[in-house]
Amino acid sequence: AIILFMVIVGGLTRLTGSGLSITEWQPIMGTLPPLSEAAWMDAFEKYKQIPQYAQENAGMTLEAFKNIFWWEWGHRFLGRFLGLFFLLPFIWFAATGAIQRKEWPRFVLLFVLGGLQGAIGWWMVSSGLETRVYVAPYRLAIHLGAAVILLGAMGWTALDYLRPARSGWAPRPTLGFIALIYAQIILGALVAGLHAGLIYNTWPDIDGGFIPQDAFFYAPWWHNFFENPALAQFNHRMLAYGIAIAVVPLYLSAIRQP
């Protein structure tokens, strides 16, 4: 539930343009927000040094800066809280035998994945501190994709304890459908990162055609899959159609099961 809440807060942080308000990554010292007017001014001055302030928020007041700061700080604080919320009970359950020794590597891996997500988050934020006014879209997609993987791994682990009788993988068609949904989430992140959602506002056509005219505007061609808003929106639309088609045989197969 905390991971899911973190994803939601991360989305709101993105929508409010707050993600670059904290220009440093201090895993320990950054736990506390600014506690004095001088500390707030120091954080604000650091924000003024990045391109987003100069090109998007020039003239912003300190109070307006605080509004975006709290979103980013809250997102990071949730990450730190999640680490403790996971680690301390694990140590207790491991010490008391509630989690068997053979299961320890799985929980250690989950903890490492959580820490890695924090590192990916800073890698994402750092891409918007020098030349960009927003973070790199592909880094945003990786950050969200890693969060979804962590959420899925936690759910899988929980089900192993809640339903110990279950065994094996899901059928291949189901796994394939899950992969399609995951790919659609990643494409959605690219659309958000590139601000591509509104560049074509007609449907089912795209500006009078099927494929955007500038879908492969950039060179080399493969850059377009990560940097071209036109192609990002097109791919997101097409995969949505593919998912709608793929769910039909999956559903028919499910209702035939005894």
Helices and strands as residue ranges (DSSP letters): H 2-15, G 29-31, H 37-47, H 51-55, H 62-96, G 101-103, H 104-126, H 137-162, H 172-193, G 221-223, H 224-227, H 229-256
